[in-house]
Amino acid sequence: MRIDVVSIFPEYLAPLELSLIGKARQDGLLDLSVHDLRSFTTDRHRTVDDTPYGGGAGMVMKAEPWAQALASVAAAQPADAGKPVLIVPSPAGERFNQALAYELAEEDHLVFACGRYEGIDERVIEWAEEYFTVRPVSLGDYVLNGGEVAVLAMVEAIGRLLPGVVGNPESLVEESHSDGLLEYPVYTKPSVWREREVPAVLLSGNHGKIAQWRRHEQYRRTAERRPDLLEAFDAGSLPRADRTALADLGYDVVDGHLKRRPDAGSQPAS
Ligand code: SAM
Protein backbone atom coordinates (compact mmCIF):
# COMPACT_ATOMS: atom_id res chain seq x y z
CA MET A 1 0.00 0.00 0.00
CA ARG A 2 1.07 3.56 -0.67
CA ILE A 3 0.15 6.37 1.75
CA ASP A 4 0.76 10.10 1.27
CA VAL A 5 0.13 12.52 4.13
CA VAL A 6 0.00 16.29 3.55
CA SER A 7 0.41 18.54 6.59
CA ILE A 8 1.86 21.89 7.68
CA PHE A 9 3.55 19.95 10.52
CA PRO A 10 5.32 17.02 8.81
CA GLU A 11 7.33 16.40 11.99
CA TYR A 12 4.04 15.60 13.78
CA LEU A 13 3.97 12.35 11.77
CA ALA A 14 7.39 11.18 13.00
CA PRO A 15 5.88 8.39 15.18
CA LEU A 16 5.00 6.61 11.94
CA GLU A 17 8.70 5.70 11.77
CA LEU A 18 8.39 3.66 14.99
CA SER A 19 7.15 0.23 16.03
CA LEU A 20 5.17 -2.00 13.66
CA ILE A 21 4.33 0.75 11.16
CA GLY A 22 7.98 1.86 11.02
CA LYS A 23 9.04 -1.75 10.50
CA ALA A 24 6.39 -2.24 7.79
CA ARG A 25 7.90 0.76 5.98
CA GLN A 26 11.43 -0.64 6.33
CA ASP A 27 10.23 -4.04 5.08
CA GLY A 28 8.60 -2.47 2.02
CA LEU A 29 5.06 -3.46 3.07
CA LEU A 30 4.02 0.17 3.35
CA ASP A 31 5.30 3.03 1.19
CA LEU A 32 4.53 6.12 3.29
CA SER A 33 5.53 9.71 2.44
CA VAL A 34 4.82 12.91 4.35
CA HIS A 35 4.60 16.19 2.40
CA ASP A 36 4.85 19.74 3.73
CA LEU A 37 1.89 21.79 2.48
CA ARG A 38 3.99 24.95 2.70
CA SER A 39 6.32 23.69 -0.02
CA PHE A 40 3.35 24.06 -2.41
CA THR A 41 2.92 27.79 -1.70
CA THR A 42 4.37 30.45 -3.99
CA ASP A 43 4.57 33.57 -1.79
CA ARG A 44 7.49 34.70 0.34
CA HIS A 45 5.66 33.97 3.61
CA ARG A 46 4.56 30.49 2.50
CA THR A 47 0.99 31.39 3.42
CA VAL A 48 -1.51 28.56 3.86
CA ASP A 49 -4.43 30.36 5.57
CA ASP A 50 -6.61 33.45 5.31
CA THR A 51 -9.66 35.00 6.98
CA PRO A 52 -13.06 33.33 6.45
CA TYR A 53 -15.58 34.77 4.02
CA GLY A 54 -18.70 35.74 5.96
CA GLY A 55 -16.63 36.69 9.00
CA GLY A 56 -16.22 34.78 12.24
CA ALA A 57 -13.36 33.54 14.37
CA GLY A 58 -10.29 31.70 13.14
CA MET A 59 -8.61 31.22 9.79
CA VAL A 60 -9.34 28.93 6.84
CA MET A 61 -6.78 26.97 4.82
CA LYS A 62 -6.36 28.44 1.34
CA ALA A 63 -7.44 26.34 -1.65
CA GLU A 64 -4.48 26.74 -4.02
CA PRO A 65 -1.67 25.21 -1.91
CA TRP A 66 -3.95 22.25 -1.26
CA ALA A 67 -4.76 21.86 -4.96
CA GLN A 68 -1.05 21.96 -5.83
CA ALA A 69 -0.13 19.42 -3.14
CA LEU A 70 -2.96 17.03 -3.96
CA ALA A 71 -2.37 17.27 -7.72
CA SER A 72 1.27 16.39 -7.08
CA VAL A 73 0.45 13.19 -5.14
CA ALA A 74 -2.36 12.25 -7.56
CA ALA A 75 0.08 12.57 -10.47
CA ALA A 76 2.27 9.86 -8.90
CA GLN A 77 -0.62 7.38 -9.28
CA PRO A 78 -0.26 5.20 -12.44
CA ALA A 79 -2.97 6.15 -14.98
CA ASP A 80 -4.46 2.63 -15.00
CA ALA A 81 -4.58 2.30 -11.19
CA GLY A 82 -7.92 4.06 -10.55
CA LYS A 83 -8.49 7.00 -8.25
CA PRO A 84 -6.64 7.11 -4.91
CA VAL A 85 -8.79 7.59 -1.81
CA LEU A 86 -8.44 11.06 -0.29
CA ILE A 87 -9.22 10.97 3.43
CA VAL A 88 -9.97 14.38 4.87
CA PRO A 89 -9.91 14.17 8.69
CA SER A 90 -12.78 16.27 10.01
CA PRO A 91 -15.05 16.24 13.05
CA ALA A 92 -17.82 16.65 10.46
CA GLY A 93 -16.93 13.40 8.66
CA GLU A 94 -18.21 9.81 8.87
CA ARG A 95 -17.01 8.05 12.04
CA PHE A 96 -13.82 6.02 11.74
CA ASN A 97 -14.21 2.46 13.03
CA GLN A 98 -12.76 -1.02 12.56
CA ALA A 99 -15.04 -1.78 9.59
CA LEU A 100 -13.75 1.33 7.81
CA ALA A 101 -10.16 0.40 8.72
CA TYR A 102 -10.67 -3.00 7.04
CA GLU A 103 -12.26 -1.34 4.00
CA LEU A 104 -9.43 1.18 3.59
CA ALA A 105 -6.79 -1.54 4.10
CA GLU A 106 -7.96 -3.00 0.77
CA GLU A 107 -6.99 0.17 -1.14
CA ASP A 108 -3.73 0.59 -3.07
CA HIS A 109 -3.24 4.29 -2.40
CA LEU A 110 -4.51 6.49 0.45
CA VAL A 111 -3.91 10.23 0.72
CA PHE A 112 -4.53 12.07 4.00
CA ALA A 113 -5.10 15.86 4.02
CA CYS A 114 -4.43 17.24 7.51
CA GLY A 115 -6.51 20.34 8.13
CA ARG A 116 -5.64 23.01 10.71
CA TYR A 117 -7.36 26.21 11.90
CA GLU A 118 -11.07 26.13 10.95
CA GLY A 119 -10.42 23.59 8.20
CA ILE A 120 -9.81 23.61 4.44
CA ASP A 121 -11.66 25.81 1.91
CA GLU A 122 -14.63 23.61 0.94
CA ARG A 123 -14.00 24.09 -2.77
CA VAL A 124 -10.88 21.91 -2.48
CA ILE A 125 -13.08 18.99 -1.43
CA GLU A 126 -15.34 19.52 -4.49
CA TRP A 127 -12.37 19.97 -6.85
CA ALA A 128 -10.62 16.87 -5.53
CA GLU A 129 -13.57 14.62 -6.53
CA GLU A 130 -12.21 14.67 -10.07
CA TYR A 131 -8.94 12.99 -9.03
CA PHE A 132 -9.81 11.13 -5.83
CA THR A 133 -12.53 9.22 -4.08
CA VAL A 134 -12.99 11.74 -1.29
CA ARG A 135 -13.97 10.64 2.24
CA PRO A 136 -14.22 13.12 5.10
CA VAL A 137 -13.58 10.97 8.21
CA SER A 138 -13.92 11.78 11.90
CA LEU A 139 -11.97 10.11 14.68
CA GLY A 140 -14.82 10.78 17.12
CA ASP A 141 -17.24 13.35 18.39
CA TYR A 142 -14.72 15.86 19.69
CA VAL A 143 -12.55 18.57 18.12
CA LEU A 144 -8.77 18.29 17.71
CA ASN A 145 -6.47 21.16 16.73
CA GLY A 146 -5.45 19.45 13.51
CA GLY A 147 -5.78 16.31 11.42
CA GLU A 148 -2.34 14.90 12.30
CA VAL A 149 -3.38 13.04 15.46
CA ALA A 150 -6.35 11.58 13.58
CA VAL A 151 -4.00 10.44 10.79
CA LEU A 152 -1.63 8.78 13.28
CA ALA A 153 -4.57 6.79 14.66
CA MET A 154 -6.04 5.89 11.27
CA VAL A 155 -2.71 4.89 9.66
CA GLU A 156 -1.92 2.65 12.63
CA ALA A 157 -5.38 1.03 12.57
CA ILE A 158 -5.24 0.50 8.78
CA GLY A 159 -1.54 -0.34 8.54
CA ARG A 160 -1.68 -3.19 11.09
CA LEU A 161 -4.30 -4.92 8.89
CA LEU A 162 -1.93 -5.11 5.89
CA PRO A 163 -0.60 -8.61 5.23
CA GLY A 164 2.68 -9.23 7.09
CA VAL A 165 2.56 -6.17 9.37
CA VAL A 166 1.36 -7.97 12.51
CA GLY A 167 3.49 -11.07 13.11
CA ASN A 168 0.63 -13.40 14.03
CA PRO A 169 -2.48 -12.63 11.93
CA GLU A 170 -4.56 -14.67 14.44
CA SER A 171 -4.20 -11.80 16.89
CA LEU A 172 -6.28 -9.61 14.55
CA VAL A 173 -9.17 -12.08 14.57
CA GLU A 174 -10.02 -12.08 18.27
CA GLU A 175 -9.69 -8.37 18.94
CA SER A 176 -12.28 -5.91 20.11
CA HIS A 177 -14.53 -4.83 17.23
CA SER A 178 -13.36 -7.62 14.89
CA ASP A 179 -16.71 -9.40 15.35
CA GLY A 180 -18.84 -6.58 16.71
CA LEU A 181 -18.00 -7.31 20.38
CA LEU A 182 -15.33 -6.12 22.81
CA GLU A 183 -12.46 -8.49 23.57
CA TYR A 184 -12.47 -10.72 26.66
CA PRO A 185 -10.06 -9.87 29.55
CA VAL A 186 -6.51 -11.21 29.18
CA TYR A 187 -3.95 -12.37 31.80
CA THR A 188 -0.32 -13.50 31.91
CA LYS A 189 2.08 -15.01 34.47
CA PRO A 190 2.16 -15.21 37.46
CA SER A 191 -1.16 -17.01 38.04
CA VAL A 192 -1.47 -15.29 41.44
CA TRP A 193 -0.45 -11.64 41.63
CA ARG A 194 -0.95 -9.57 44.79
CA GLU A 195 -3.47 -12.18 45.98
CA ARG A 196 -5.46 -11.88 42.75
CA GLU A 197 -5.94 -15.14 40.89
CA VAL A 198 -6.29 -15.69 37.18
CA PRO A 199 -9.76 -17.20 36.43
CA ALA A 200 -9.36 -20.94 37.04
CA VAL A 201 -10.81 -21.95 33.68
CA LEU A 202 -7.81 -20.37 31.90
CA LEU A 203 -5.49 -22.78 33.75
CA SER A 204 -7.68 -25.84 33.04
CA GLY A 205 -6.22 -26.71 29.65
CA ASN A 206 -9.80 -27.34 28.44
CA HIS A 207 -9.87 -25.41 25.17
CA GLY A 208 -13.63 -25.75 24.68
CA LYS A 209 -14.36 -24.35 28.14
CA ILE A 210 -11.82 -21.56 27.68
CA ALA A 211 -13.39 -20.55 24.36
CA GLN A 212 -16.87 -20.53 25.95
CA TRP A 213 -15.67 -18.52 28.97
CA ARG A 214 -14.01 -15.99 26.67
CA ARG A 215 -17.15 -15.66 24.56
CA HIS A 216 -19.29 -15.10 27.60
CA GLU A 217 -16.82 -12.52 28.93
CA GLN A 218 -17.10 -10.73 25.60
CA TYR A 219 -20.87 -10.52 26.05
CA ARG A 220 -20.55 -9.42 29.68
CA ARG A 221 -17.99 -6.73 28.96
CA THR A 222 -19.83 -5.46 25.88
CA ALA A 223 -23.12 -5.32 27.81
CA GLU A 224 -21.45 -3.34 30.59
CA ARG A 225 -19.38 -0.95 28.52
CA ARG A 226 -20.93 -0.73 25.06
CA PRO A 227 -24.57 -1.87 25.06
CA ASP A 228 -24.98 -0.05 21.72
CA LEU A 229 -22.67 -2.68 20.14
CA LEU A 230 -24.74 -5.55 21.55
CA GLU A 231 -27.95 -4.10 20.12
CA ALA A 232 -26.29 -3.88 16.68
CA PHE A 233 -24.82 -7.40 16.94
CA ASP A 234 -26.11 -10.06 14.50
CA ALA A 235 -27.50 -12.65 16.94
CA GLY A 236 -29.48 -14.70 14.40
CA SER A 237 -27.50 -17.94 14.63
CA LEU A 238 -26.14 -17.93 18.19
CA PRO A 239 -25.72 -21.31 19.92
CA ARG A 240 -27.99 -22.04 22.86
CA ALA A 241 -25.18 -21.57 25.45
CA ASP A 242 -24.60 -18.05 24.11
CA ARG A 243 -28.31 -17.23 24.26
CA THR A 244 -28.44 -18.45 27.85
CA ALA A 245 -25.41 -16.32 28.79
CA LEU A 246 -27.02 -13.30 27.14
CA ALA A 247 -30.36 -13.97 28.84
CA ASP A 248 -28.50 -13.92 32.18
CA LEU A 249 -27.20 -10.48 31.19
CA GLY A 250 -30.75 -9.33 30.47
CA TYR A 251 -30.74 -9.73 26.67
CA ASP A 252 -33.14 -11.77 24.54
CA VAL A 253 -32.84 -12.52 20.83
CA VAL A 254 -35.71 -10.87 18.95
CA ASP A 255 -35.80 -11.07 15.12
CA GLY A 256 -32.08 -11.87 15.00
CA HIS A 257 -31.10 -8.94 17.24
CA LEU A 258 -30.41 -8.61 20.93
CA LYS A 259 -32.99 -6.64 22.88
CA ARG A 260 -32.55 -5.73 26.51
CA ARG A 261 -35.50 -6.88 28.61
CA PRO A 262 -37.27 -3.87 30.13
CA ASP A 263 -37.32 -5.66 33.51
CA ALA A 264 -33.58 -6.47 33.38
CA GLY A 265 -32.53 -3.65 35.75
CA SER A 266 -30.17 -0.77 35.15
CA GLN A 267 -26.91 -2.79 35.17
CA PRO A 268 -26.35 -6.11 33.41
CA ALA A 269 -25.96 -8.97 35.88
CA SER A 270 -22.43 -10.40 35.87
N1 SAM B 1 -14.10 24.13 12.41
C1 SAM B 1 -14.06 22.69 12.30
C2 SAM B 1 -15.40 22.10 12.69
O1 SAM B 1 -16.02 22.61 13.62
O2 SAM B 1 -15.82 21.10 12.05
C3 SAM B 1 -12.99 22.12 13.21
C4 SAM B 1 -11.61 22.45 12.77
S1 SAM B 1 -10.37 21.68 13.76
C5 SAM B 1 -10.02 22.95 14.91
C6 SAM B 1 -8.96 21.68 12.73
C7 SAM B 1 -8.71 20.38 12.02
O3 SAM B 1 -8.52 19.35 12.98
C8 SAM B 1 -9.80 19.87 11.11
O4 SAM B 1 -9.75 20.48 9.85
C9 SAM B 1 -9.44 18.40 11.02
O5 SAM B 1 -8.42 18.17 10.09
C10 SAM B 1 -8.89 18.12 12.41
N2 SAM B 1 -9.87 17.50 13.32
C11 SAM B 1 -10.44 18.08 14.39
N3 SAM B 1 -11.25 17.22 15.03
C12 SAM B 1 -11.21 16.08 14.34
C13 SAM B 1 -11.85 14.83 14.50
N4 SAM B 1 -12.71 14.58 15.47
N5 SAM B 1 -11.56 13.85 13.61
C14 SAM B 1 -10.71 14.07 12.59
N6 SAM B 1 -10.07 15.25 12.40
C15 SAM B 1 -10.31 16.24 13.25
Residues whose N, C-alpha, C, O or C-beta is under 5 A from the ligand:
A	BS01	SAM	P89 S90 P91 A92 A113 C114 G115 R116 Y117 E118 G119 I120 V137 S138 L139 G140 Y142 V143 L144 N145 G146 G147 A150
